[in-house]
Amino acid sequence: MEKIVHVRPLDDAIGHEESHDCMCGPTGQGVHNSATSRMVGVIFHHHALRPCHEWEASQA
């Protein structure tokens, strides 16, 4: 089962959806099990439009 995590800025100029279709165009990075080389999840890192100090990681 793949886990999906979104890392989103909380104090940005816009609100960020917990979705890979967010308007900021988040990039996804696969997370692999080193023992089996199987992908076990994806981390989507959202892009802040201005420098942000508060970030949140949430599992979808």
HELIX and SHEET records of a PDB file:
SHEET    1   A 4 THR A  27  HIS A  32  0                                        
SHEET    2   A 4 MET A  39  HIS A  45 -1                                        
SHEET    3   A 4 LYS A   3  PRO A   9  1                                        
SHEET    4   A 4 TRP A  55  GLN A  59 -1                                        
END                                                                             
